[in-house]
Amino acid sequence: MKRRFTLFILLMTTIGFIFSGCQQTTEEQVANDMIAQEHDRAKMVTPPSNTKVQQQQQNTHEDYVTEYADHFGYYLVEAAHELEALAPFYRGGQTVRMNEPEARERLRELHAWTKSMLVKDTPSEFQGVRNVLESLEIELNTVTNLHDELVSNPTSGNRARTKVHFENAVSNLKQVERAYLTVLDNEGLY
């Protein structure tokens, strides 16, 4: 009987070890293991790039650059027209076709419009053009200030200084135009 009892204890111990080593997993544990595996796989594999989203971003940027180029081109045409109209007033020696208040108003409008172009968000492609435009804005500011001085004290010295800065503004506008056309050519914007 001692043998049977020993055999029974041995059998029960073996069964106990088997059951303790093979615990049943709950559904919650299985779900957690699956989530952990998915998380590990997500870290290892990078998803392919979404070319549609990239193309949309590129098209949006290109649209903005094209829109800016169009707006800037319109500014250049109008600024050239205004400076051409103001030339007889500031260059002297020619028949002045406009009166002083009209010249002042046109000059101030051109100066304000130039400032508004500088305030606009400038695409990186046009940053160099913007830098040249800043020098035009400085000359227009100087001509605007000298205009008031010329009207209050119309001496030949004041007229000569105003004329020099006006000619500088015309020259700067031509530099802006050249820089603008260079960007258009480089970027393929026509």
C-alpha positions in Angstrom: 0.0 0.0 0.0 2.8 2.2 0.6 3.8 1.8 -2.9 0.4 2.8 -4.2 0.4 5.8 -2.0 3.8 6.9 -3.3 2.6 6.3 -6.8 -0.5 8.3 -6.2 1.5 11.3 -4.7 3.9 11.1 -7.6 1.1 11.1 -10.1 -0.6 14.1 -8.4 2.6 16.0 -8.2 3.2 15.5 -11.9 -0.3 16.5 -12.8 0.0 19.6 -10.6 3.2 20.6 -12.4 1.6 20.1 -15.8 -1.4 22.3 -14.8 0.7 25.0 -13.3 3.0 25.3 -16.3 0.1 25.4 -18.8 -2.1 28.1 -17.5 -4.9 29.0 -19.8 -4.7 32.5 -21.3 -7.6 34.8 -21.1 -9.1 36.6 -24.0 -7.8 39.9 -22.6 -4.2 38.6 -22.5 -4.5 37.4 -26.1 -5.8 40.8 -27.2 -3.0 42.6 -25.4 -0.4 40.4 -27.0 -1.9 41.1 -30.5 -1.9 44.9 -29.8 1.7 44.7 -28.6 2.8 42.8 -31.8 1.0 45.3 -34.0 2.7 48.2 -32.2 6.1 46.6 -32.6 5.5 46.0 -36.4 4.4 49.6 -36.8 7.7 50.7 -35.4 9.7 48.6 -37.8 7.8 49.3 -41.1 7.4 52.8 -42.4 4.4 53.3 -44.6 5.0 54.3 -48.2 4.8 58.0 -48.8 1.4 59.3 -50.0 2.3 60.9 -53.4 -1.2 62.3 -53.8 -0.8 64.5 -50.6 2.7 65.5 -51.7 1.5 66.5 -55.1 -1.3 68.5 -53.6 1.1 70.3 -51.4 3.4 71.0 -54.3 0.5 72.2 -56.5 -0.6 74.5 -53.7 2.9 76.0 -53.4 3.1 76.4 -57.2 -0.3 78.1 -57.3 0.8 80.5 -54.6 4.1 81.3 -56.5 2.2 81.8 -59.8 -0.3 84.0 -58.1 2.4 86.1 -56.4 4.3 86.4 -59.8 1.1 87.6 -61.5 0.4 90.1 -58.8 4.0 91.3 -58.8 4.0 91.6 -62.6 0.9 93.8 -62.4 2.6 95.9 -59.8 5.6 96.4 -62.0 3.5 97.5 -65.0 1.5 100.0 -62.9 4.6 101.3 -61.1 6.4 101.9 -64.4 3.3 103.7 -65.7 3.2 106.0 -62.6 6.9 106.8 -62.7 6.6 107.6 -66.4 3.6 109.9 -65.7 5.5 111.6 -62.8 8.8 112.1 -64.9 7.9 115.5 -66.3 7.1 116.9 -62.9 10.4 115.8 -61.3 12.8 116.0 -64.3 11.9 119.6 -65.1 12.8 121.4 -68.3 9.7 119.9 -69.9 6.1 121.1 -69.9 4.6 119.9 -66.7 1.3 118.3 -67.4 0.2 117.7 -63.9 -0.2 120.0 -60.9 1.6 119.6 -57.6 -1.2 118.0 -55.6 -1.8 115.4 -58.3 1.9 114.6 -58.4 2.0 114.3 -54.6 -1.0 112.0 -54.6 0.3 109.7 -57.3 3.7 109.5 -55.7 2.2 108.6 -52.3 -0.1 106.0 -53.8 2.9 104.4 -55.6 4.9 104.5 -52.3 2.0 102.9 -50.4 1.6 100.2 -53.0 5.3 99.4 -52.9 5.1 99.1 -49.1 2.1 96.8 -49.5 4.1 94.5 -51.8 6.9 94.4 -49.2 4.4 93.4 -46.5 3.0 90.5 -48.5 4.3 87.0 -47.7 7.0 86.5 -50.3 7.8 83.0 -51.7 11.4 82.0 -51.3 11.8 82.1 -55.1 11.1 85.9 -55.0 13.2 86.8 -52.0 16.0 88.4 -54.1 13.4 90.4 -56.0 12.0 91.6 -52.6 15.4 92.7 -51.5 15.8 94.9 -54.6 12.2 96.2 -54.1 13.3 97.4 -50.6 15.8 99.8 -52.2 13.1 101.1 -54.5 10.9 101.7 -51.4 13.7 103.7 -49.8 14.1 105.9 -52.9 10.3 106.5 -53.1 10.3 107.4 -49.5 13.1 109.9 -50.1 11.3 111.4 -53.2 8.1 111.7 -51.2 9.9 113.6 -48.4 11.8 115.8 -50.9 8.6 116.5 -52.8 7.1 118.4 -49.8 10.4 120.3 -49.3 10.4 121.2 -53.1 6.9 122.5 -53.0 7.5 124.6 -49.9 11.0 125.9 -51.1 11.3 125.4 -55.0 15.0 126.3 -55.2 17.2 124.7 -57.9 19.1 122.8 -55.2 15.9 121.1 -53.9 14.8 120.4 -57.5 18.2 118.8 -58.3 18.1 116.6 -55.2 14.5 115.5 -55.9 15.4 114.8 -59.5 18.4 112.6 -58.5 16.3 110.5 -56.1 13.5 110.3 -58.7 16.0 109.0 -61.3 17.3 106.5 -58.7 13.8 105.3 -58.2 13.4 104.8 -61.9 16.7 102.9 -62.0 15.7 100.7 -59.0 12.4 99.9 -60.7 14.3 98.6 -63.7 16.5 96.5 -61.4 13.4 95.1 -59.8 12.0 94.3 -63.2 15.3 92.5 -64.3 15.4 90.5 -61.1 11.7 89.6 -61.5 12.2 88.4 -65.1 15.2 86.4 -64.0 13.1 84.5 -61.5 10.3 84.0 -64.0 12.9 82.5 -66.4 14.6 80.3 -63.7 11.3 79.0 -62.4 9.6 78.5 -65.8 6.8 80.9 -65.0 5.5 82.6 -68.1 
